[in-house]
Amino acid sequence: MDTKTKKKKTTTSSHVQGDEGHIPHHTMMPYKFVPYQLQKDEPYMNDRQLAHFRAILEAWKKELMKEVDNTIIEMKEASVTVLADPNDRATQEEAFNLELRTRDRERKLIRKIEEALQQIDDKEYGYCESCGVEIGIRRLEARPTAVLCIDCKTLDEIREKRTAQ
């Protein structure tokens, strides 16, 4: 399967298989944006680039917040229904627990998005918090909440693997 097919499949399916099982697609960064077109000799993280990333981050946050609101409404509606069968109640409880875990992950992601938006306000967005080099436009488009350049992130993951063993 080529990369385009894989990306399209990721953005159109309702769930994505990941290391932690199925992850709802709305927790992933929305890919419905036009990639930034670099101008010749354009300075890194100028106002146009910052505006581009602000729009991506705000759209992502808005989508996550909409999901949180929908979950609250759905859980309130579902909790009104009294289920007599213990198996049905257990299934409903498990579904609630799964939904709440997903929302907790999204809450943490919203916090990261807000931190990235603050970095944009402070004109500090797009630079590695470890070594200070440019993270890069394409990496930030793939992961707008990234705070490490690819080299520092790779070293960080190697350290994590070593300590996990």
Sequence and secondary structure as in RCSB ss.txt:
>XXXX:A:sequence
MDTKTKKKKTTTSSHVQGDEGHIPHHTMMPYKFVPYQLQKDEPYMNDRQLAHFRAILEAWKKELMKEVDNTIIEM
KEASVTVLADPNDRATQEEAFNLELRTRDRERKLIRKIEEALQQIDDKEYGYCESCGVEIGIRRLEARPTAVLCI
DCKTLDEIREKRTAQ
>XXXX:A:secstr
  HHHHHHHHHHSSEEEETTEEEEGGGS    S      TT  TT HHHHHHHHHHHHHHHHHHHHHHHHHHHHH
HHHHHS   SHHHHHHHHHHHHHHHHHHHHHHHHHHHHHHHHHHHHTT TTB TTT  B  HHHHHH TT  S H
HHHHHHHHHHHHHH 
